[in-house]
Amino acid sequence: MATLKTKIYNIEFENPFLLASAPPTARIDSIDKAFKMGWGGAVLKTITPDNLEMIEASPRYAAWKANGKIYGFENIEMLSHLTVQEWLDGIAYLKANHPTKVIIASIMAPVIKEEWQKLVKTFNNSPIDAFELNFSCPHGMPEKGIGMAIGTHPEISANITTWVKEVSEKPVFVKLSPNVSNITEITQAVVNAKADGLSAINTVQSLMGVDLDTFEPQPNVNGTSTFGGYSGIAVKPIGLRCVAQVRQTTDLPILGIGGIANWHDAAEYISIGADVVQVCTEVMVNGYSIIKPMCKGLLTYLEDKGFDSPADLKNKAFIKLTAHKDLNKQRQYYPYINDETCLKCGKCVTICDEQEHSALSKENGHIDLDKTKCIGCSLCSLVCSQSAIKMR
Ligand SMILES: Cc1cc2nc3c(=O)[nH]c(=O)nc-3n(C[C@H](O)[C@H](O)[C@H](O)COP(=O)(O)O)c2cc1C
């Protein structure tokens, strides 16, 4: 029998699914509800010193939707509106009622040693399991010299990690920004500063769109807008890439985040190097109840593969990543067209023709392949609306 239980240091997770720091973890009563519904843990909405101003814009969200489904989500939201004391009381309540759930305090403060250390010392005395340092919020905070303004500078990130580690009595995870040209540089800096683990990714800096009648960018806040943070299904490939690059840099625990919508996404993250995963946007748009099929699906998958726990799945795909120069380029794949499902619309023929190869042609109601011209790129199989073309 497989189990979903897993461990980071002495922190035991009953399942590897945590709520990421965001609106679903902004209130004590809602975290209470999420724990009752089966979430393994929660990273609290980022806590700051009480005197840090948090004025929200309205609206603060925008979305890329297609056929009624949200693929990409943008927010310009600030951090927690609860006071430090409200969090301390709330954490005590949550741990007393849910002793098996993991609670991670996400924190952020101005780049002042005393401010970071004061926050850490305050929460050392609470029953949290770990700290997550938010060095990666891409909006609002960088203007104050914090959030992503920290996480894009290896030296500042390393300094703060050192300050926190000096006083922390709990493991310290650093939450990384994808908005850097080289995530391994910042990873190495905080690893050298003795971080205990990495969380990746925070949101991807974005601009959702423009209303072409009024020329107002989205989200439209009384006629103007600002750059926001992109999340949801659309960012999964960026999150996977970042987690793999972090894994290439260190063996420390990784909390994988970004576009996880179901057990399958979570399994991909774990196979590429994550120890546990965090979920935000999918919970925001579909509710806490997604945890049930997530747990069931992952457990069934682990059992089908003969794995005992998520730890057995970890790094299984990571070890298959290599440099482009080391890819096996000897074998060529060719498109095989399923005559029964193919609509003979000819889109693949046109597309192939316009990419210079002209390997496909439509003859007598069939799509024919000229193997001498085909380069095996797979574009035809990707553009087919019927998925009638498979590469073999
Ligand atoms: C509305 C919203 C608010 C967020 N607030 C925070 C925050 O306070 N602290 C933080 O570290 N990350 C915050 N995030 C980022 C998420 O924790 C997560 O890293 C990101 O959304 C990617 O995961 P997802 O694709 O599952 O949403 C926020 C994300 C959203 C959408």
The ligand as an SDF file (V2000), in Angstrom:
LIG
                    3D

 31 33  0  0  0  0  0  0  0  0999 V2000
   -4.0680   36.7620   -5.6570 C   0  0  0  0  0  0  0  0  0  0  0  0
   -2.7210   36.2180   -5.2960 C   0  0  0  0  0  0  0  0  0  0  0  0
   -2.0890   36.6450   -4.1250 C   0  0  0  0  0  0  0  0  0  0  0  0
   -0.8320   36.1470   -3.8050 C   0  0  0  0  0  0  0  0  0  0  0  0
   -0.2340   36.5530   -2.6360 N   0  0  0  0  0  0  0  0  0  0  0  0
    0.9760   36.0500   -2.2850 C   0  0  0  0  0  0  0  0  0  0  0  0
    1.5810   36.3950   -1.0360 C   0  0  0  0  0  0  0  0  0  0  0  0
    1.0280   37.1400   -0.2270 O   0  0  0  0  0  0  0  0  0  0  0  0
    2.7940   35.8700   -0.7770 N   0  0  0  0  0  0  0  0  0  0  0  0
    3.4470   35.0100   -1.6090 C   0  0  0  0  0  0  0  0  0  0  0  0
    4.5360   34.5420   -1.3120 O   0  0  0  0  0  0  0  0  0  0  0  0
    2.8730   34.6520   -2.7910 N   0  0  0  0  0  0  0  0  0  0  0  0
    1.6710   35.1410   -3.1380 C   0  0  0  0  0  0  0  0  0  0  0  0
    1.0760   34.7380   -4.3120 N   0  0  0  0  0  0  0  0  0  0  0  0
    1.7850   33.8040   -5.2000 C   0  0  0  0  0  0  0  0  0  0  0  0
    1.3390   32.3500   -4.9490 C   0  0  0  0  0  0  0  0  0  0  0  0
    1.6520   31.9190   -3.6560 O   0  0  0  0  0  0  0  0  0  0  0  0
    2.0190   31.3950   -5.9750 C   0  0  0  0  0  0  0  0  0  0  0  0
    3.4020   31.4510   -5.7840 O   0  0  0  0  0  0  0  0  0  0  0  0
    1.6980   31.7440   -7.4290 C   0  0  0  0  0  0  0  0  0  0  0  0
    0.3760   32.1790   -7.5560 O   0  0  0  0  0  0  0  0  0  0  0  0
    1.9270   30.5710   -8.3850 C   0  0  0  0  0  0  0  0  0  0  0  0
    1.1240   29.4710   -8.0380 O   0  0  0  0  0  0  0  0  0  0  0  0
   -0.2920   29.1260   -8.7900 P   0  0  0  0  0  0  0  0  0  0  0  0
   -0.0200   29.0780  -10.2510 O   0  0  0  0  0  0  0  0  0  0  0  0
   -0.7340   27.8350   -8.1760 O   0  0  0  0  0  0  0  0  0  0  0  0
   -1.2070   30.2480   -8.4420 O   0  0  0  0  0  0  0  0  0  0  0  0
   -0.1800   35.2330   -4.6570 C   0  0  0  0  0  0  0  0  0  0  0  0
   -0.8320   34.7930   -5.8180 C   0  0  0  0  0  0  0  0  0  0  0  0
   -2.0790   35.2790   -6.1480 C   0  0  0  0  0  0  0  0  0  0  0  0
   -2.7540   34.7850   -7.4040 C   0  0  0  0  0  0  0  0  0  0  0  0
  1  2  1  0
  2  3  1  0
  2 30  2  0
  3  4  2  0
  4  5  1  0
  4 28  1  0
  5  6  2  0
  6  7  1  0
  6 13  1  0
  7  8  2  0
  7  9  1  0
  9 10  1  0
 10 11  2  0
 10 12  1  0
 12 13  2  0
 13 14  1  0
 14 15  1  0
 14 28  1  0
 15 16  1  0
 16 17  1  0
 16 18  1  0
 18 19  1  0
 18 20  1  0
 20 21  1  0
 20 22  1  0
 22 23  1  0
 23 24  1  0
 24 25  2  0
 24 26  1  0
 24 27  1  0
 28 29  2  0
 29 30  1  0
 30 31  1  0
M  END
$$$$
